[in-house]
Amino acid sequence: MKSKTKIIVLHMKEIIYTIIFAALGILLILLLILMFHPKEQSAESDPQCCIAETNTSS
């Protein structure tokens, strides 16, 4: 009986490690997507837009 318990414990430990690593992998992918996703800027918050408009009017 002891050997069956050890096998079950080893399998449970492997399942727990797999879940932890899968969660960390998903978190890493989400962080990479958030970091490298281009941010959409409006015309009001873009300083280059206003500089270009003032230079063309003169």
C-alpha positions in Angstrom: 0.0 0.0 0.0 2.8 2.4 0.7 4.2 2.2 -2.8 0.8 3.1 -4.3 0.6 6.1 -2.1 4.0 7.2 -3.2 3.1 6.9 -6.8 -0.1 8.9 -6.3 1.8 11.6 -4.4 4.4 11.7 -7.2 1.7 12.1 -9.8 -0.1 14.7 -7.8 3.2 16.7 -7.4 3.7 16.5 -11.2 0.2 17.7 -11.8 0.7 20.6 -9.4 4.0 21.6 -11.0 2.4 21.4 -14.5 -0.5 23.7 -13.3 2.0 26.2 -11.8 4.2 26.3 -14.9 1.2 26.6 -17.2 -0.1 29.5 -15.2 3.3 31.2 -15.2 3.6 30.7 -18.9 0.1 32.2 -19.6 1.0 35.2 -17.3 4.3 35.7 -19.2 2.5 35.7 -22.5 -0.1 38.2 -21.3 2.6 40.5 -19.9 4.5 40.3 -23.2 1.4 41.1 -25.2 0.6 44.1 -22.9 4.2 45.4 -23.0 4.6 45.3 -26.8 1.1 46.1 -27.9 1.1 49.4 -29.7 -0.8 52.1 -27.7 -3.4 54.1 -29.6 -3.0 57.8 -29.0 -5.6 60.4 -29.7 -4.8 63.6 -31.6 -5.1 65.7 -28.4 -2.4 63.7 -26.5 0.0 63.4 -29.4 2.5 66.3 -29.2 3.8 65.8 -32.8 0.3 66.4 -34.1 0.1 69.9 -32.6 3.7 70.8 -33.6 2.9 69.8 -37.2 -0.3 71.9 -37.2 1.4 75.0 -35.9 4.4 74.7 -38.3 2.1 74.4 -41.4 0.0 77.4 -40.5 2.9 80.0 -40.7 
